[in-house]
Amino acid sequence: MFDIRQRAASENDGPVALLLDVETATLGHILTGGFMAPSIQRLNDDGRICGPALTVSVPPDDGVILGHAMTLARPGDVVVIDRQGDERHACWGAVMTAAALAAGVAGVIIDGFVTDVAAIRAAGLPVWCRGRSPLTTKLLGRGGSIHADVTCGGVRVRSGDLILADESGVCVLGPSEALELAEKALAMQATEPGIIARLAAGERIDEINGSRALIEQARATGTAES
């Protein structure tokens, strides 16, 4: 059964522009959830993307739904692909990469495998995945969904959620919280050069970040491990 839904319009331009300067690892200092499994890594060397999720659920051995998803993609979308637990088939390769680029897709996140690695890299489309496989999906028409909720890398993703992905991994953010998180993360990043300069000048990291005070407090109250 094919489940192809409409995605509600949302205004994400402000948060997206800010998040493009935010490292996922900075958000890792702020959040405890929303991060996909670390095994989902960028196939290309570097770079960062951010955009609204175009969610697609793809049956293990059937890639029909992906072709239709590319016709619904909007420029700037990040395609998020739930592989329904499949650990063998590649659902993405050179042809789908060309289709995504023609649609203006910002990047692709796959909870599974790809093929045609050299062609994907040469094309320059940012792709995050679990690895590569020579066994590909077929055109079988066994269903799938577009714009429905999916699970990718252990994280629930809704159509329109904001996806931030870079060399460290992939983070999923609700549109309502994205602007506040972006501003907080950018403020944190702005302090980093000063901290590095203080370390170079001889200050101790445990004094700068407050960990030394916490350890001394724990010793004073008898809660520190010996």
Secondary structure, DSSP 4 states (H G I P E B T S, - for coil): -EEE-PPPP---HHHHHHHTT--HHHHTTT-SS-BPPTT-EESSSS--EEEEEEEEE--TTB-HHHHHHHHH--TT-EEEEE-TT-SS-EEE-HHHHHHHHHHT--EEEESSEES-HHHHHHHT--EEESEE-S-B-B-----EEESS-EEETTEEE-TT-EEEEETTEEEEE-HHHHHHHHHHHHHHHHHHHHHHHHHHTT--HHHHSSHHHHHHHHHHHT-S--
